[in-house]
Amino acid sequence: MITKLLIANRGEIACRVIRSARQMGIATVAVYSDADAHAPHVKMADEAVHIGPSPARESYLVAERIIKAAKDTGADAIHPGYGFLSENAAFARTCAKNKIIFVGPSPEAIEAMGLKDRAKALMEEAGVPVTPGYHGDNQDADFLKKQADQIGYPVLIKAVAGGGGKGMRKVEKSADFAAALESCKREAASSFGDENVLIEKYITSPRHIEVQVFGDSHGQVVHLFERDCSLQRRHQKVLEEAPAPGMSEEVREAMCSAAVRAAQAVNYAGAGTVEFIVDGSGELRADGFYFMEMNTRLQVEHPVTEMVTGLDLVRLQLEVAAGGRVPAQDEIALSGHAIEARLYAEDPVTGFLPSTGVLERLDLPEGREGVRVDLGVEQGGEVTMFYDPMIAKIIAHGGDREEAIERLIDAIDSDVGVWPVRTNAGFLRRALAHPDFAAGDVYTGFIEAHLDELVPPGLPALHYGVAALVLSGEERGSDPWDTLAGFRLNGAPRVEYGFDAGGERLSVRLTEGGVSVNGEPLQLSDVQGYLSEQGGVVEFVHEDDTLLAGVEHHRDGLLITLQGQAVLVRDHDAAVDADALAGGDAIKAPMPGKMLSLSVKPGDAVTKGQTLAVMEAMKMEMALTAPRDGVVDAVNAAEGQQVNEGDVLVALAEDGEG
């Protein structure tokens, strides 16, 4: 029996584990870095131990400090969560050596499934279908290119020790292979300490379907059905659901049985996920799926399985780790449909760059029927550059897929409000509402194929004009509760507002003649709606009851929420970032991060699109390119240097100079 549990993780998953442990009467110990000193998981736990500086490699990834914290507090078990040390076989062995229960599979199972090439060979022996490709030990670049040429393009280069979308490159043609291989190996070495890769045939119209498995120390392995995780961006999952759309009982039986065989092949005990790449070019087939990898831990998306099975997977993990048994397969049944959306601190308009800062406003749909929110941050807390930028997971359950989608859309529409940190809330809502998604036409390239629809260039200028009308009425004492048709614009000859919308500056001007945005006339004649007051917030609502704009006072001005995205509105004469408007002379850091490489020096001639530097932040490697042809005037950073958002890294000479 486990009496005291140390959670070797942070954020949302740490809070999630603490909740289940508390329900079981198990005392909990949190660990935290400098950046997480005031984080919710630290406050929730019965005890908390500081383990080092903010960077994960100096705190959450230092096994010795985790073990010492467990021994110092008398914890008899460690739950690793996901990420960090969760799939580290050496850490699992160290726990056993110190007579501490590791809540996860055996070190041998982790090792067997940890390297993708060895895992695929093992799966072939177990009769689990695998994707055609090269999984051998020869890592010579020319040899690997020949293998890729023989397999046929497109191919996927994957780090053998990879996971979470890191160390992975799709290559469309032979000429691109060498550069992609070099980039993949560099990222793999940086992220996993192992630069070895494998080559796989890239399945066109692929779907990503995974099976949740559970084993115990008594030799029993069961499945908890499948999840579809096909909606991905840069190989990172965005929306996950259970069961998979279009799944027949025949294919489910074939896929889930293969997943159980995979787990049995390594004597698996604990929670695990067997991931398959599936041919989605037509109806799902019993011979149309291939083993991709096994994650030997709890998955981020485990809540959808919990909602359709009624099982608490963390509780089951703790029971199995203490010697308990998994339920019988015939005791596990599907009920309804569940979908999870990952709310990230990132800005889709700027290419999904992470957004950092203090969460001055954090409204989430907690307490809604059929909706669950898992989060590890709180209002007033900070999203930092040191960790994954996920704010929360929003999960909706319904009697069927249509109801689950509807509930999730309603929750995002009505209850998500984050400021000033930018989020992907609007992007998630548009993905859920897309007719192809509603029809179940999901595949891993869905987001890329529909990117223009999912990430419009900005909020419609109409909504900024409407918001400006609301503000104008407030400031000039007009009756703000009239309908738009009765709104008066005769209080001042001209009113002008500056909007900072996703980094773009918009100027909205109101005159007796109408409204213009950046000098372009805005036609409001077709707008039908009304103004109302909700809890001190002035709202403009469309006639179909869709909220278009909400306005409330903030210490720096007025806060406007437009289509779920919050922007700050201030006087037009407020400071404007002149450098951002000056043209392409400065290459700036798009977020706080670390410089990995700089490939230019002062005096170098560069061409538009040429990579000048590579930086890393929030688990993301990013190439910074030249915005135009020109000559490098200055380089203001060095490899290995930590830089802040907005720092000018490379400056180009003005046209005609240099």
Steps between C-alpha positions, in 0.01 A plus 500: 500500500622850416480744791690803369543590134754741350397646163812552287333748271330838486198685365180335390609136535638557851166649608318212332701235688459681831119499463481122457754432774304718741180307424686180584628639830860512381717790622673696223833673450556759226837601358560838344757715325562870554244586231233286669543618858141630511343256253165331576648150533729627776203643690287187450749245633540414868872574476725670245874480436711745299721314250691767312508781243230557239646310200369142504847355445604656832191395698227267373748293296752454782421152628724529806303800632168324446619191688641712783168686533316167523736362765502823701119509515448127549316449171469132413400556137570739212257584221693646204200640309586543132811653348809567713609167661183302423665275237848491648596140574803604706276709725260207547797281601624765742157507664510121546855516636379746764193285579264762355207387285518640146142553380557367152625195310823312564832644381522209255165588341599867474827404330332256263257763377723805546699466179271498198722275285524224762133532586398447138714186474338371819154576366569308179586197713174544694291512184420871522499671158776762453556776244740419213838667555860472621550440871863384503817619672683650200480878545722607212330793327558368147374155597185643659433707189526188284253323730258792469537499122418127494200535732360778280398855590350645703684350797512585868829534688446423868733510800517149645481647850245763405151584615247780515565600140866586566774367274271441203520627141284427195703498176319545169790441256851362486664841465366608840611191692850605611392832653200340673719222641752746643224709662329191642822362646586833661158527662511135611840542661386817679167359620584134573880472508482250210530611137420162341201490265285259305332546162134416434269516204269799545140384478290741293169608660622353830301486819649467847301254711632369830382235744512543876630182663542402864695213646562374852766300680280189481543465125168651393481758219180673387413782263282803572406550133643752257553875466532696178776763519519587131459877531860604551725796433874440463433146623353637823145392579235774508165317525456144626185294516362162598378290335659557159263628228404233248629215715327167433488216751711284266782755476477582871541135590801464268671817623434452871609135485825606330556758775451237770748267323749787488473553876515128576821474294682708764312372809347843541362622833340842545348753261630507144393610155562312177494747211410403144528685173185421305421519129220756491457511121167319530306301755710362785623147430617219723818477288550877470682592822867484602684514832667838550619500861401423856495770766584332828319752718172681547403715200403867500169400340404235758190699615302408187547131584396568859182672382390220267590213737426655840841385628751715689826412323723663763325307776544180298869582454546534875306180572702299247828645631401379848440146370134525402330351195353658189127453434392210281465591132124434500458746789624793286237657274471807278245769586438797271767716342767735641722764338795685653636837386844619612494868587850631433666833573584567139396736223369331182524831310880505547551137398406358842795657678476444876375795704643568845401727785274539800145364471322812617174351384423127487139394448432132427179296461503325836167375632325457162300183444706235320816713503820439693801729534846377598744783567813576693504879493288769663407862448796715599745221420760521227557308179879483475742407223630199692220248448229383264252786432183301568258693724221243533325203347128548436312172461134456405292181520173436325264221411648504150772679305272781387399586856861488622608741224210734574579508872868568440427783254252655743752477784772674298262761361342593830755445773859529374664837564877545531697825506759633422656165416376396158338159449382268224136508624359644178703252295362208705145625460535533122651150474212348698242687292656413164255295291765240409583442866129473581471238226785297654737568210810523721863433407839625617519758220159649582630818663755570228239442228250739661743747654361805320154424642620410848739794534352802323736794460333680790168575659254660258538878491125518552539380858758764579265761364216368714725500807601858424133599486445341840798688642392826340160471662652430842743792491256759369215408730269362233246248614695174451191284525341614173510276195772569246251661264422764762859568600605867468832619355450875549679545830838593350627585153754218506591215734798276427621177664811287463462121512785259564361189332738206498796729438325699226416865567154606388372857504122532530362851438142609568354813342151622437537349154575148620780270609830419330768240582854591392346761272260258328125576542316239704145417399280446805169509316467123495574450868201390702539468875452655839698630797456369853679499835621177661674534836644842421611395152348680202420238236405526135297193402399396150133443437562121507629541859866463399727720712698729268670731748525549875658806663614547859726743683864408564772694675682559169194592299203295390500126442301377201419135433435429134405146394661358812827694459576782742679817383591817684367827362672822596516860378628536145795710620637217714850383416525314171787261434672694222748219431215260425366741238833604351537215252723196476824635643499314834471128571363477853457217747130402470506369858742451787742217426851372443709557188601168345688635200585820310606454139582858398739780596511874427562570133345174375258530208174313561194418292134505596405179682859404587542353848704741712462344844335212684359535850324269742219576743215305660612171340500664157793546261443803277685628193512880463525612140588816311191710421663640184819502298769712662827525688545415870575817694527353851471173692392557860494148643726198538447126492383372839379844609160543666296771327174678577195547281552799272881503522655598165721202413608600150468843337513559126648814352249740352448464128789662317745463792764236564 
